[in-house]
């Protein structure tokens, strides 16, 4: 059974940084493109970033480009999102999602990032 | 590509038929997916490539359309179907984009 478990969410001040992690199990992790998608409270879903199977190719939403970095460690079946220069608009529930490759067939339960002074 | 979903809220009773719309600002071919999202739960893929049901998705969920106009139909609403539904395109990216969502609520 596919499992994705996010961690690392926290309350952080504007301008701060945070690193999210996603532990994957139940499938061959390095066969898949992986994504981060966020859900802003009271609003909809927003795709944040993707990384291909070997980590060579990464893509980002314009709203996070230059501030967030997606990475993966296939030996640990883990996905990461390093976030710098956090803004109040980045407050959201962050989901790790498995790509098929550009739809999302399995999602984690999410980790909450709150950016507030 | 901007995806516009309508209506924003659909108020129906169990057993009713639900028809949700997603319109794209330019053609996405058949590269349109639908997701169900309940509070406190992970989103769930329902339909991909306009009309293909994801594994394990009941037959009461169906998708149709191509180009710019798409529909998700729930033939007879079950109590567990009351949720927010999002469409998503993979035709032209980055970015991958979602619609704003349609909330299906109980009448």
Interface residues (C-beta under 8 A of the other chain):
Chain A: X35 X37 X39 X44 X45 X46 X47 X50 X59 X60 X61 X62 X95 X100 X102 X103 X104 X105 X106 X107 X108 X109 X110
Chain B: X31 X33 X35 X37 X41 X42 X43 X44 X45 X48 X54 X86 X88 X90 X93 X94 X95 X96 X97 X98 X99 X100 X101
